[in-house]
């Protein structure tokens, strides 16, 4: 059981931004301290003609220096996808199953191969195939968008931003729905600003949720995984597809933050 963990919002590559690294540590008083910084190992630019192993060595070295487990919001297990998907018989599959995994469809997520983050996902899975990270223990797939759904918030906070004042968190733009949702989530999660963190954006929140999920998975607190997550996904698919209940499974090495397991979270840079 670890009392510290890391999270990286690798989904930032899908919107042409650089990811953020969050490290989370649990204190004896059930307080979590999160530090944000650029994910330096993923910060350099590369050409398609670069050698993959040189790039992977750079990524691997950076990941090995982080507290583990590490939560990342990019698809790791894609066996259920495409014409060769192994999870369901071809005659039973619906159209969404060709492009989306059950967790993606259940929580209105992006298609791992065909949406914009897909190119990076291919590279990251190749890194894992050539590395010795223990999936499910040292490295996890996490799903911030699912956490927002499980906390019963509706809408997207992508591109949202908020700042902290003497009256608490405020939307950067009071007329922007993503900014207002950011405020509600920060309040619900009990997030307080520490040094340099009086302004947070959607990338910061994604990284924070990745780290909190990894920490919760290590502590076996506040997260859904395994059979519980399978059941939640199956129920949501039946509702969204207006279909008869069927059994679907979550990706391997996956955990989703479902509820706070801390008293407060203090974020700093």
Secondary structure, DSSP 8 states (H G I E B T S, - for coil): --SEEEEE-GGGGGGT---EEEEEEE-TTSEEEEEEEE-GGG-S---TTS-HHHHHHHHHHHHHTS-SSEEE-S----TT-STT-SSS-GGG--THHHH--HHHHHTT---TTTSTTHHHHHHHHHHHHTS---BTTTEEE--HHHHHHHTT--S--TT-EEEEETTEEEESSTT-HHHHHHHHHHHHTTEEE-TT-SEEEHHHHHHHHHHHHHHHHHHT-SEE-HHHHHHHHHHHHHHHHT---------TTB-EE-S--SSEEEEE-
